[in-house]
Amino acid sequence: MNTQSIKLSLIEWLLQSDEKTLLKIDKIRKSSKLAVPEFQPMPIEELEKRALESENDIANGRVTSLDNLMNEIKGW
């Protein structure tokens, strides 16, 4: 069974599911790391503030090298 057929099978099953089952599945979806967060647009003032803070950090050497970042990620 390929990915597309699995998706279609799940959709058909979901269409026939009761509310209790759907609520459980929705709870799993929301807690999943794969769930897409609901982003809100950032106000231009906040964006400008963050950009200035970033430039200040760079100017003052508060940065992490790519190698250090990659090593840190391995520990996550």
C-alpha positions in Angstrom: 0.0 0.0 0.0 1.5 3.4 -1.0 1.2 6.6 0.8 -1.6 7.9 -1.3 -3.8 4.9 -0.8 -3.1 5.0 3.0 -4.3 8.6 3.0 -7.4 7.8 1.1 -8.2 4.8 3.3 -7.8 7.0 6.4 -10.0 9.7 4.9 -12.7 7.2 4.2 -12.5 5.8 7.7 -12.6 9.3 9.2 -15.7 10.2 7.3 -17.4 7.3 9.0 -16.0 7.9 12.5 -18.1 9.1 15.5 -17.4 12.3 17.3 -15.6 10.7 20.2 -13.1 9.0 17.9 -12.6 12.2 15.9 -11.9 14.2 19.1 -9.3 11.7 20.2 -7.6 11.8 16.8 -7.7 15.6 16.8 -6.1 15.6 20.2 -3.3 13.4 18.9 -2.9 15.6 15.8 -2.5 18.7 17.9 0.0 17.2 20.3 2.0 15.7 17.4 5.4 17.1 16.5 4.2 17.0 12.9 1.3 19.3 13.7 1.7 22.6 11.9 1.6 25.5 14.4 -0.9 28.2 13.8 1.3 31.2 13.1 0.2 34.8 13.6 1.7 37.6 11.5 4.4 39.5 13.4 3.8 43.2 13.7 6.4 45.2 11.8 7.6 46.9 15.1 8.4 43.4 16.5 10.2 42.4 13.3 12.3 45.6 13.4 13.1 45.2 17.1 14.3 41.6 16.5 16.4 42.6 13.5 18.1 45.3 15.6 18.7 42.9 18.4 20.2 40.4 16.0 22.5 43.0 14.5 23.6 44.0 18.0 24.3 40.4 18.9 26.4 39.9 15.7 28.3 43.1 16.3 29.1 42.0 19.9 30.2 38.5 19.0 27.1 36.8 20.5 26.9 34.2 17.7 27.3 30.4 17.4 29.3 28.8 14.6 27.5 26.4 12.3 29.8 23.5 13.6 28.8 24.3 17.2 25.1 24.5 16.3 25.3 21.1 14.4 26.9 19.5 17.5 24.3 21.0 19.8 21.5 19.7 17.5 22.9 16.1 17.8 22.2 16.3 21.5 18.5 17.1 21.1 
